[in-house]
């Protein structure tokens, strides 16, 4: 279930930051607690800037389920470069 939690968190974080999912080039983070299926989780966008989003995820008990979350964003997509060319 950890990868499902991470995938959902990345989707939420990019939406909060106004960044398209297509710009995501790297994802990392550490799993440190369970998020049970059907339970509540809280995704916190901790920092946004310089091509990276830092976040964490809390489970329903308030324990940190994902720590040191990082989403790296591509500055310019290859399709945009081709159109600018």
The first five atom37 places (N, CA, C, CB, O) and aatype in JSON, in Angstrom:
{
  "aatype": [20, 20, 20, 20, 20, 20, 20, 20, 20, 20, 20, 20, 20, 20, 20, 20, 20, 20, 20, 20, 20, 20, 20, 20, 20, 20, 20, 20, 20, 20, 20, 20, 20, 20, 20, 20, 20, 20, 20, 20, 20, 20, 20, 20, 20, 20, 20, 20, 20, 20, 20, 20, 20, 20, 20, 20, 20, 20, 20, 20, 20, 20, 20, 20, 20, 20, 20, 20, 20, 20, 20, 20, 20, 20, 20, 20, 20, 20, 20, 20, 20, 20, 20, 20, 20],
  "atom_mask": [
    [1, 1, 1, 1, 1],
    [1, 1, 1, 1, 1],
    [1, 1, 1, 1, 1],
    [1, 1, 1, 1, 1],
    [1, 1, 1, 1, 1],
    [1, 1, 1, 1, 1],
    [1, 1, 1, 1, 1],
    [1, 1, 1, 1, 1],
    [1, 1, 1, 1, 1],
    [1, 1, 1, 1, 1],
    [1, 1, 1, 1, 1],
    [1, 1, 1, 1, 1],
    [1, 1, 1, 1, 1],
    [1, 1, 1, 1, 1],
    [1, 1, 1, 1, 1],
    [1, 1, 1, 1, 1],
    [1, 1, 1, 1, 1],
    [1, 1, 1, 1, 1],
    [1, 1, 1, 1, 1],
    [1, 1, 1, 1, 1],
    [1, 1, 1, 1, 1],
    [1, 1, 1, 1, 1],
    [1, 1, 1, 1, 1],
    [1, 1, 1, 1, 1],
    [1, 1, 1, 1, 1],
    [1, 1, 1, 1, 1],
    [1, 1, 1, 1, 1],
    [1, 1, 1, 1, 1],
    [1, 1, 1, 1, 1],
    [1, 1, 1, 1, 1],
    [1, 1, 1, 1, 1],
    [1, 1, 1, 1, 1],
    [1, 1, 1, 1, 1],
    [1, 1, 1, 1, 1],
    [1, 1, 1, 1, 1],
    [1, 1, 1, 1, 1],
    [1, 1, 1, 1, 1],
    [1, 1, 1, 1, 1],
    [1, 1, 1, 1, 1],
    [1, 1, 1, 1, 1],
    [1, 1, 1, 1, 1],
    [1, 1, 1, 1, 1],
    [1, 1, 1, 1, 1],
    [1, 1, 1, 1, 1],
    [1, 1, 1, 1, 1],
    [1, 1, 1, 1, 1],
    [1, 1, 1, 1, 1],
    [1, 1, 1, 1, 1],
    [1, 1, 1, 1, 1],
    [1, 1, 1, 1, 1],
    [1, 1, 1, 1, 1],
    [1, 1, 1, 1, 1],
    [1, 1, 1, 1, 1],
    [1, 1, 1, 1, 1],
    [1, 1, 1, 1, 1],
    [1, 1, 1, 1, 1],
    [1, 1, 1, 1, 1],
    [1, 1, 1, 1, 1],
    [1, 1, 1, 1, 1],
    [1, 1, 1, 1, 1],
    [1, 1, 1, 1, 1],
    [1, 1, 1, 1, 1],
    [1, 1, 1, 1, 1],
    [1, 1, 1, 1, 1],
    [1, 1, 1, 1, 1],
    [1, 1, 1, 1, 1],
    [1, 1, 1, 1, 1],
    [1, 1, 1, 1, 1],
    [1, 1, 1, 1, 1],
    [1, 1, 1, 1, 1],
    [1, 1, 1, 1, 1],
    [1, 1, 1, 1, 1],
    [1, 1, 1, 1, 1],
    [1, 1, 1, 1, 1],
    [1, 1, 1, 1, 1],
    [1, 1, 1, 1, 1],
    [1, 1, 1, 1, 1],
    [1, 1, 1, 1, 1],
    [1, 1, 1, 1, 1],
    [1, 1, 1, 1, 1],
    [1, 1, 1, 1, 1],
    [1, 1, 1, 1, 1],
    [1, 1, 1, 1, 1],
    [1, 1, 1, 1, 1],
    [1, 1, 1, 1, 1]
  ],
  "atom_positions": [
    [[0.81, -1.2, 0.0], [0.0, 0.0, 0.0], [0.86, 1.26, 0.0], [-0.92, 0.0, 1.2], [0.35, 2.35, -0.27]],
    [[2.14, 1.14, 0.3], [3.01, 2.3, 0.36], [3.1, 3.04, -0.96], [4.38, 1.9, 0.81], [3.07, 4.27, -1.0]],
    [[3.22, 2.28, -2.05], [3.34, 2.95, -3.35], [2.04, 3.65, -3.74], [3.74, 1.94, -4.43], [2.08, 4.68, -4.4]],
    [[0.9, 3.11, -3.34], [-0.38, 3.77, -3.59], [-0.46, 5.07, -2.79], [-1.57, 2.84, -3.24], [-0.94, 6.08, -3.29]],
    [[0.0, 5.03, -1.55], [0.02, 6.24, -0.72], [0.93, 7.29, -1.34], [0.49, 5.9, 0.71], [0.57, 8.46, -1.41]],
    [[2.1, 6.87, -1.79], [3.05, 7.8, -2.39], [2.49, 8.39, -3.69], [4.38, 7.09, -2.66], [2.62, 9.59, -3.92]],
    [[1.89, 7.56, -4.52], [1.32, 8.04, -5.78], [0.22, 9.06, -5.53], [0.78, 6.87, -6.6], [0.16, 10.1, -6.2]],
    [[-0.65, 8.78, -4.58], [-1.74, 9.72, -4.27], [-1.17, 11.01, -3.7], [-2.74, 9.09, -3.27], [-1.65, 12.09, -4.04]],
    [[-0.16, 10.91, -2.85], [0.47, 12.09, -2.27], [1.09, 12.97, -3.35], [1.53, 11.68, -1.24], [0.95, 14.2, -3.31]],
    [[1.77, 12.37, -4.31], [2.39, 13.13, -5.39], [1.31, 13.84, -6.21], [3.24, 12.21, -6.31], [1.49, 15.0, -6.59]],
    [[0.22, 13.17, -6.48], [-0.88, 13.78, -7.2], [-1.43, 15.0, -6.46], [-2.0, 12.76, -7.43], [-1.69, 16.03, -7.07]],
    [[-1.6, 14.88, -5.16], [-2.12, 15.98, -4.34], [-1.11, 17.12, -4.26], [-2.47, 15.48, -2.93], [-1.48, 18.29, -4.39]],
    [[0.15, 16.8, -4.03], [1.19, 17.83, -3.89], [1.34, 18.64, -5.17], [2.54, 17.18, -3.52], [1.44, 19.87, -5.13]],
    [[1.36, 17.97, -6.32], [1.49, 18.71, -7.58], [0.28, 19.59, -7.82], [1.69, 17.74, -8.75], [0.4, 20.69, -8.35]],
    [[-0.9, 19.09, -7.45], [-2.11, 19.91, -7.6], [-2.04, 21.14, -6.69], [-3.37, 19.07, -7.27], [-2.37, 22.25, -7.12]],
    [[-1.62, 20.95, -5.45], [-1.5, 22.09, -4.52], [-0.51, 23.13, -5.03], [-1.06, 21.59, -3.14], [-0.72, 24.33, -4.84]],
    [[0.56, 22.67, -5.67], [1.59, 23.57, -6.16], [1.27, 24.13, -7.55], [2.92, 22.85, -6.2], [1.98, 25.01, -8.04]],
    [[0.22, 23.62, -8.17], [-0.13, 24.08, -9.51], [0.83, 23.57, -10.57], [-0.15, 25.57, -9.54], [1.0, 24.21, -11.61]],
    [[1.45, 22.43, -10.33], [2.41, 21.85, -11.27], [1.77, 20.66, -11.98], [3.71, 21.42, -10.54], [1.14, 19.82, -11.33]],
    [[1.91, 20.57, -13.29], [1.36, 19.42, -14.02], [2.1, 18.13, -13.65], [1.44, 19.66, -15.54], [3.32, 18.13, -13.49]],
    [[1.35, 17.04, -13.54], [1.99, 15.74, -13.26], [3.0, 15.38, -14.33], [0.92, 14.64, -13.15], [3.97, 14.68, -14.05]],
    [[2.8, 15.84, -15.54], [3.72, 15.54, -16.64], [5.11, 16.12, -16.4], [3.17, 16.08, -17.96], [6.08, 15.69, -17.03]],
    [[5.23, 17.1, -15.51], [6.52, 17.71, -15.21], [7.33, 16.95, -14.16], [6.31, 19.13, -14.74], [8.48, 17.29, -13.9]],
    [[6.75, 15.93, -13.54], [7.44, 15.17, -12.51], [8.51, 14.29, -13.14], [6.45, 14.3, -11.69], [8.22, 13.49, -14.04]],
    [[9.76, 14.44, -12.68], [10.86, 13.64, -13.21], [11.44, 12.68, -12.17], [11.95, 14.54, -13.73], [12.09, 11.7, -12.53]],
    [[11.21, 12.96, -10.89], [11.75, 12.1, -9.84], [10.89, 12.21, -8.6], [13.23, 12.47, -9.51], [10.36, 13.28, -8.28]],
    [[10.74, 11.1, -7.9], [9.96, 11.04, -6.66], [10.79, 10.27, -5.65], [8.55, 10.38, -6.88], [11.36, 9.23, -5.98]],
    [[10.86, 10.77, -4.42], [11.52, 10.0, -3.37], [10.85, 10.29, -2.04], [13.03, 10.33, -3.3], [10.11, 11.27, -1.89]],
    [[11.11, 9.44, -1.08], [10.55, 9.59, 0.26], [10.75, 8.3, 1.03], [9.05, 9.98, 0.21], [11.02, 7.26, 0.44]],
    [[10.61, 8.38, 2.32], [10.76, 7.2, 3.15], [9.45, 6.81, 3.8], [11.82, 7.44, 4.22], [8.71, 7.67, 4.29]],
    [[9.15, 5.53, 3.8], [7.93, 5.03, 4.44], [8.24, 4.78, 5.91], [7.41, 3.73, 3.75], [9.22, 4.12, 6.25]],
    [[7.37, 5.31, 6.78], [7.66, 5.18, 8.21], [6.45, 4.77, 9.05], [8.2, 6.46, 8.72], [6.59, 4.52, 10.25]],
    [[5.26, 4.69, 8.45], [4.06, 4.23, 9.17], [3.03, 3.8, 8.13], [3.47, 5.37, 10.11], [3.1, 4.19, 6.96]],
    [[2.1, 2.99, 8.56], [1.05, 2.49, 7.66], [-0.07, 3.51, 7.46], [0.47, 1.19, 8.21], [-0.4, 4.28, 8.36]],
    [[-0.63, 3.49, 6.26], [-1.9, 4.16, 5.98], [-2.83, 3.04, 5.55], [-1.77, 5.31, 4.86], [-2.71, 2.52, 4.44]],
    [[-3.76, 2.68, 6.41], [-4.67, 1.58, 6.12], [-5.64, 1.98, 5.01], [-5.45, 1.17, 7.4], [-6.06, 3.13, 4.92]],
    [[-5.99, 1.0, 4.17], [-6.95, 1.26, 3.11], [-8.25, 1.8, 3.7], [-7.23, -0.01, 2.29], [-8.75, 1.28, 4.7]],
    [[-8.77, 2.83, 3.08], [-10.03, 3.41, 3.54], [-9.89, 4.41, 4.67], [-10.94, 2.34, 3.96], [-10.88, 5.0, 5.1]],
    [[-8.67, 4.6, 5.17], [-8.47, 5.56, 6.26], [-8.12, 6.94, 5.71], [-7.36, 5.07, 7.22], [-7.9, 7.11, 4.51]],
    [[-8.09, 7.89, 6.59], [-7.76, 9.27, 6.22], [-6.25, 9.47, 6.26], [-8.46, 10.28, 7.17], [-5.56, 8.94, 7.13]],
    [[-5.76, 10.24, 5.29], [-4.36, 10.65, 5.33], [-4.29, 12.13, 5.04], [-3.49, 9.84, 4.31], [-5.14, 12.68, 4.33]],
    [[-3.29, 12.77, 5.6], [-3.09, 14.21, 5.41], [-1.78, 14.4, 4.66], [-3.07, 14.97, 6.77], [-0.73, 13.93, 5.09]],
    [[-1.85, 15.1, 3.53], [-0.67, 15.4, 2.73], [-0.32, 16.86, 2.96], [-0.91, 15.1, 1.19], [-1.15, 17.75, 2.76]],
    [[0.92, 17.09, 3.39], [1.36, 18.46, 3.68], [2.45, 18.87, 2.7], [1.87, 18.58, 5.14], [3.5, 18.24, 2.61]],
    [[2.19, 19.94, 1.96], [3.2, 20.54, 1.09], [4.04, 21.44, 1.98], [2.55, 21.34, -0.12], [3.56, 22.47, 2.45]],
    [[5.28, 21.06, 2.21], [6.14, 21.75, 3.15], [6.95, 22.87, 2.49], [7.09, 20.77, 3.81], [7.24, 23.89, 3.12]],
    [[7.3, 22.68, 1.23], [8.12, 23.67, 0.53], [7.93, 23.5, -0.97], [9.62, 23.53, 0.92], [7.89, 22.37, -1.48]],
    [[7.8, 24.61, -1.68], [7.68, 24.58, -3.13], [8.61, 25.64, -3.71], [6.21, 24.82, -3.59], [8.52, 26.82, -3.37]],
    [[9.49, 25.21, -4.59], [10.36, 26.17, -5.23], [11.57, 25.51, -5.86], [10.81, 27.21, -4.25], [11.9, 24.37, -5.53]],
    [[12.21, 26.22, -6.75], [13.45, 25.79, -7.4], [13.32, 24.41, -8.04], [14.6, 25.78, -6.39], [14.25, 23.6, -7.98]],
    [[12.17, 24.14, -8.64], [11.98, 22.87, -9.34], [11.75, 21.67, -8.46], [13.14, 22.62, -10.18], [11.86, 20.54, -8.93]],
    [[11.44, 21.89, -7.19], [11.22, 20.76, -6.28], [10.1, 21.07, -5.3], [12.51, 20.42, -5.52], [9.88, 22.21, -4.9]],
    [[9.39, 20.03, -4.93], [8.33, 20.11, -3.92], [8.69, 19.17, -2.79], [6.92, 19.77, -4.52], [8.98, 17.99, -3.03]],
    [[8.68, 19.66, -1.58], [8.96, 18.81, -0.41], [7.65, 18.62, 0.35], [10.07, 19.44, 0.52], [6.87, 19.56, 0.52]],
    [[7.41, 17.39, 0.81], [6.13, 17.07, 1.44], [6.3, 15.95, 2.45], [5.09, 16.69, 0.39], [7.33, 15.28, 2.5]],
    [[5.25, 15.76, 3.24], [5.14, 14.57, 4.06], [3.68, 14.14, 4.1], [5.69, 14.81, 5.49], [2.8, 14.87, 3.66]],
    [[3.45, 12.95, 4.63], [2.1, 12.38, 4.72], [1.89, 11.87, 6.13], [1.89, 11.24, 3.67], [2.74, 11.17, 6.68]],
    [[0.76, 12.23, 6.71], [0.38, 11.74, 8.04], [-0.77, 10.77, 7.89], [-0.01, 12.91, 8.98], [-1.67, 10.98, 7.08]],
    [[-0.74, 9.69, 8.66], [-1.88, 8.76, 8.64], [-2.97, 9.27, 9.57], [-1.43, 7.33, 9.06], [-2.83, 10.33, 10.18]],
    [[-4.05, 8.53, 9.68], [-5.19, 8.96, 10.49], [-4.87, 9.15, 11.96], [-6.28, 7.97, 10.37], [-5.56, 9.92, 12.64]],
    [[-3.84, 8.48, 12.47], [-3.43, 8.62, 13.87], [-2.48, 9.79, 14.07], [-2.77, 7.33, 14.35], [-2.09, 10.1, 15.2]],
    [[-2.1, 10.46, 12.97], [-1.17, 11.58, 13.06], [0.29, 11.19, 12.97], [-1.39, 12.31, 14.33], [1.17, 12.04, 13.12]],
    [[0.55, 9.9, 12.72], [1.93, 9.44, 12.55], [2.41, 9.76, 11.14], [2.05, 7.92, 12.83], [1.62, 9.73, 10.19]],
    [[3.68, 10.08, 11.0], [4.23, 10.39, 9.69], [4.39, 9.08, 8.91], [5.6, 11.14, 9.82], [5.2, 8.22, 9.26]],
    [[3.61, 8.94, 7.84], [3.63, 7.73, 7.02], [4.66, 7.83, 5.9], [2.24, 7.47, 6.43], [5.28, 6.83, 5.53]],
    [[4.85, 9.03, 5.36], [5.9, 9.29, 4.36], [6.7, 10.47, 4.88], [5.31, 9.58, 2.92], [6.15, 11.54, 5.15]],
    [[8.01, 10.26, 5.02], [8.88, 11.34, 5.5], [9.84, 11.73, 4.39], [9.66, 10.9, 6.78], [10.13, 10.94, 3.5]],
    [[10.33, 12.94, 4.46], [11.31, 13.44, 3.49], [10.84, 13.27, 2.05], [12.63, 12.72, 3.68], [11.62, 12.92, 1.17]],
    [[9.55, 13.53, 1.82], [9.0, 13.41, 0.47], [9.57, 14.49, -0.45], [7.47, 13.5, 0.5], [9.7, 15.65, -0.06]],
    [[9.91, 14.09, -1.66], [10.48, 15.01, -2.63], [9.92, 14.7, -4.02], [12.02, 14.94, -2.63], [9.93, 13.55, -4.45]],
    [[9.44, 15.73, -4.7], [9.04, 15.63, -6.09], [9.91, 16.62, -6.85], [7.5, 15.92, -6.29], [9.9, 17.82, -6.56]],
    [[10.65, 16.12, -7.84], [11.48, 16.98, -8.68], [10.72, 17.22, -9.97], [12.89, 16.34, -8.95], [10.18, 16.3, -10.58]],
    [[10.69, 18.48, -10.38], [9.96, 18.87, -11.57], [10.9, 19.26, -12.69], [9.02, 20.03, -11.26], [11.93, 19.9, -12.47]],
    [[10.54, 18.86, -13.89], [11.3, 19.24, -15.07], [10.97, 20.69, -15.41], [10.99, 18.29, -16.28], [9.8, 21.06, -15.45]],
    [[11.99, 21.49, -15.64], [11.79, 22.92, -15.91], [11.05, 23.14, -17.23], [13.12, 23.65, -15.94], [10.07, 23.89, -17.27]],
    [[11.51, 22.51, -18.31], [10.89, 22.66, -19.61], [10.73, 21.27, -20.21], [11.73, 23.59, -20.55], [11.7, 20.51, -20.32]],
    [[9.51, 20.94, -20.58], [9.26, 19.63, -21.19], [9.83, 19.6, -22.61], [7.75, 19.32, -21.21], [9.81, 20.62, -23.3]],
    [[10.32, 18.44, -23.05], [10.85, 18.33, -24.42], [9.85, 18.79, -25.48], [11.26, 16.89, -24.69], [10.26, 19.39, -26.48]],
    [[8.57, 18.53, -25.29], [7.58, 18.96, -26.28], [7.53, 20.48, -26.39], [6.18, 18.42, -25.93], [7.29, 21.01, -27.47]],
    [[7.76, 21.18, -25.29], [7.78, 22.65, -25.32], [9.01, 23.15, -26.05], [7.74, 23.23, -23.89], [8.93, 24.14, -26.77]],
    [[10.15, 22.48, -25.88], [11.37, 22.88, -26.56], [11.18, 22.76, -28.07], [12.56, 22.01, -26.09], [11.59, 23.64, -28.83]],
    [[10.55, 21.66, -28.5], [10.31, 21.44, -29.94], [9.42, 22.54, -30.52], [9.66, 20.05, -30.17], [9.64, 22.99, -31.64]],
    [[8.41, 22.96, -29.75], [7.52, 24.02, -30.24], [8.21, 25.36, -30.28], [6.29, 24.1, -29.36], [7.89, 26.2, -31.13]],
    [[9.16, 25.59, -29.38], [9.86, 26.86, -29.32], [10.91, 26.97, -30.42], [10.52, 27.05, -27.95], [11.23, 28.05, -30.91]],
    [[11.46, 25.76, -30.81], [12.57, 25.66, -31.74], [12.42, 26.48, -32.95], [12.76, 24.31, -32.14], [13.31, 26.47, -33.81]]
  ]
}
